Amino acid sequence: MSHLSTWLGDWQDVKPRLRQASKATIAACLAYLIADYLALPQAFWTAVVAIVVTQASIGASLGHALDWFMGSLVGAVVGGVVAILVGHGFSPRLAGLAITVLVMAYFAASRPHMRIACVTATIIILGTPVFGTPLASAMIRIIEVLIGTTVAILTMVLIFPARAGPALADHIERSLPLYFKFVCDLLEMALAGTYDTERARLAGVKIRAAISANEALTEQAQREVAGFLGDSPDPEALLTALRRLWHTELILARVVSHPLPPQILDHLRDGLTELRDAIGALGTDMNADVTRPRGMDLDIAEVEAAIAKLSATVDGMRGTQMLRALSTDDMLRLMTLDFALEQLRQSLKDLVNRRGILSKLAGSRIPWRQQIEKLFSIRGS
């Protein structure tokens, strides 16, 4: 069984790459065939555009297609005007190229499509007369981009369509154990009375990367919905719950960055141990078997029980001589720990309550594609 799980896990990683490679190959070949049929002088550019635009999801491809089209349009206009003004002399063309690249590269620092504009303008300014006048060269360049982007988008939609909504749901499910592991690590540090800075830093790097990926996939999913190529729900409530969990962990990290007083730790040790084991069980359950359906149907009853036990222990210490003997910093640390644990409980509860959004993201499809499939099924019957 373990060999089967390993093989299935490896195949799950390889399959998307094979699909992506197949789509890029098909898009490049089809774009080149169309450009060659139209006798475009630099037909290979359509294949280049198709390869670049073919991304992991339809939403990502739409973004790249828009960048390429807008950039090529701006670059073709600017490059055509500069090429007409400077003529064919070497020195004037070099001066025109330098000024054009300087200005466009400056704006490209904050506008991605301007990088394509800079390349397009350079091609037109330095183009040879054999490809026609600067105006003709600019028009040909725009046609090449239109062919490459159109073929790439159609390929993404019709062949192994990969939507950002399901990709976002899968990424959230795969990255959620990172959050659980970090909480377990922090609780272990609290129990040991030592804070591992490097361990916490590496965990933070991974979680921040996961949050950035969530935001990028969300933008792609929204782009698909705007282009009528997806029906993903708004995932903002789910992402807010994840951010809240991360902020709670940062509070907890600050608490355990200094050892708790020994007498306080003795009272909290059992509760912290139970909470660590309960959180660890959540992550273990999500990673248990790659062959089963994934989801956020998490049973957080043991986590809530452990947090309630810790909260009761803290409440029981209020007004005692032991608590009065604590320094102000230690008292604040204990109260912050109690607050962080309650926020942890609420964050996990929010995640469980948002599992419906995750299910809808995982099942999102192309709206008009569903209508076509329904029409064909009616005719077939």
Residue pairs with C-beta under 8 A, 6 or more apart in sequence:
4 291
5 289
5 290
5 291
8 290
8 291
9 290
12 290
16 56
16 162
19 160
19 162
20 54
20 56
20 162
22 159
22 160
23 54
23 155
23 156
23 159
23 160
24 50
24 51
24 54
26 155
26 159
27 50
27 51
27 53
27 54
27 148
27 151
27 152
27 155
27 156
28 47
28 48
28 50
28 51
28 54
29 47
30 50
30 151
30 155
31 46
31 47
31 49
31 50
31 147
31 148
31 151
31 152
32 43
32 44
32 46
32 47
32 50
34 46
34 147
34 151
35 43
35 44
35 45
35 46
35 47
35 144
35 147
36 43
38 143
38 147
40 46
40 140
40 143
40 144
41 130
41 131
41 132
41 140
42 131
42 140
42 144
43 144
45 141
45 144
45 145
45 148
46 144
46 145
46 147
46 148
46 151
47 148
48 148
49 68
49 144
49 145
49 147
49 148
49 149
49 152
50 148
50 149
50 151
50 152
50 155
51 152
52 64
52 68
52 148
53 61
53 64
53 65
53 68
53 148
53 149
53 152
53 153
54 61
54 152
54 155
54 156
55 61
55 63
55 64
55 156
56 162
56 167
57 156
57 162
57 163
57 164
57 167
57 217
57 220
57 224
58 153
58 156
58 157
58 161
58 162
58 163
58 164
58 220
58 224
58 229
58 230
58 366
59 163
59 164
59 217
59 219
59 220
59 221
59 222
59 223
59 224
59 229
59 230
60 164
60 220
61 152
61 153
61 156
62 153
62 220
62 223
62 224
62 227
62 229
63 219
63 220
63 223
65 149
65 152
65 153
66 113
67 112
67 113
67 116
68 113
68 116
68 145
68 148
68 149
69 145
69 146
69 149
70 113
70 116
70 117
71 112
71 113
71 114
71 115
71 116
71 117
71 119
71 120
72 116
72 117
72 120
72 141
72 142
72 145
73 142
74 113
74 114
74 117
74 120
75 104
75 116
75 117
75 118
75 119
75 120
75 121
75 122
75 123
75 124
75 141
76 120
76 121
76 124
76 138
76 139
76 141
76 142
77 138
78 100
78 104
78 117
78 121
79 100
79 120
79 121
79 122
79 123
79 124
79 125
79 134
79 138
80 124
80 134
80 135
80 137
80 138
82 96
82 97
82 99
82 100
82 121
82 124
82 125
83 93
83 96
83 124
83 125
83 127
83 134
83 137
84 134
84 135
85 96
86 92
86 93
86 95
86 96
86 125
87 93
88 129
93 125
93 126
96 125
97 122
97 125
97 126
100 118
100 121
100 122
100 125
101 118
101 121
101 122
104 114
104 117
104 118
104 121
105 114
105 118
107 114
108 114
108 115
108 117
108 118
120 141
123 137
123 141
124 134
124 137
124 138
124 141
125 134
127 134
127 137
131 137
131 140
132 140
156 162
157 229
157 366
157 369
161 366
161 369
163 221
163 224
163 229
163 230
163 232
163 364
163 365
163 366
164 217
164 218
164 220
164 221
164 223
164 224
164 230
164 232
165 221
165 224
165 230
165 231
165 232
165 233
165 360
165 361
165 362
165 364
166 361
166 362
166 363
166 364
167 217
167 220
168 214
168 217
168 218
168 221
168 232
168 235
168 361
169 358
169 359
169 361
169 362
170 294
170 362
171 210
171 213
171 214
171 217
172 214
172 238
172 242
172 358
173 286
173 294
173 295
173 296
173 358
174 294
175 207
175 210
175 213
175 214
176 242
176 283
176 286
176 296
176 351
177 283
177 286
177 287
178 203
178 206
178 207
178 210
179 207
179 242
179 245
179 246
179 249
180 279
180 280
180 282
180 283
180 286
181 203
181 280
181 283
182 200
182 203
182 204
182 207
182 249
183 249
183 252
183 276
183 279
183 344
184 276
184 279
184 280
184 283
185 196
185 199
185 200
185 203
186 200
186 249
186 252
186 253
186 256
187 256
187 272
187 275
187 276
187 279
188 276
189 195
189 196
189 200
189 256
190 255
190 256
190 260
190 265
190 272
191 265
191 269
191 272
191 273
191 276
193 259
193 260
193 265
194 259
195 256
195 257
195 258
195 259
200 253
207 246
207 249
211 242
211 243
211 246
214 235
214 239
214 242
215 239
218 235
218 236
218 239
221 230
221 232
221 235
221 361
221 364
222 232
224 230
224 232
225 231
225 232
228 367
228 368
229 366
230 364
230 365
230 366
230 367
231 364
231 365
231 366
231 367
232 360
232 361
232 364
233 357
233 360
233 361
233 364
235 357
235 361
237 354
237 357
238 351
238 354
238 357
238 358
238 361
241 347
241 350
241 351
241 354
242 351
244 343
244 346
244 347
244 350
245 344
245 347
245 348
245 351
248 340
248 343
248 344
248 347
249 344
251 336
251 339
251 340
251 343
252 337
252 340
252 341
252 344
254 336
255 333
255 336
255 337
255 340
258 333
259 265
260 268
260 330
260 333
260 334
260 337
261 326
261 330
263 322
264 317
264 322
264 326
264 330
264 334
267 313
267 317
268 310
268 313
268 314
270 309
271 306
271 309
271 310
271 313
272 310
274 302
274 305
274 306
274 309
275 303
275 306
275 307
275 310
275 341
278 300
278 302
278 303
278 305
278 306
279 303
281 302
282 298
282 300
282 303
285 298
286 294
286 298
295 355
295 358
295 359
296 351
296 352
296 354
296 355
296 358
297 352
297 355
298 348
298 351
298 352
300 345
300 348
300 349
300 352
303 344
303 345
303 348
304 345
304 349
307 341
307 342
307 344
307 345
310 338
310 341
311 338
311 341
311 342
314 334
314 337
314 338
317 323
323 331
323 334
326 334
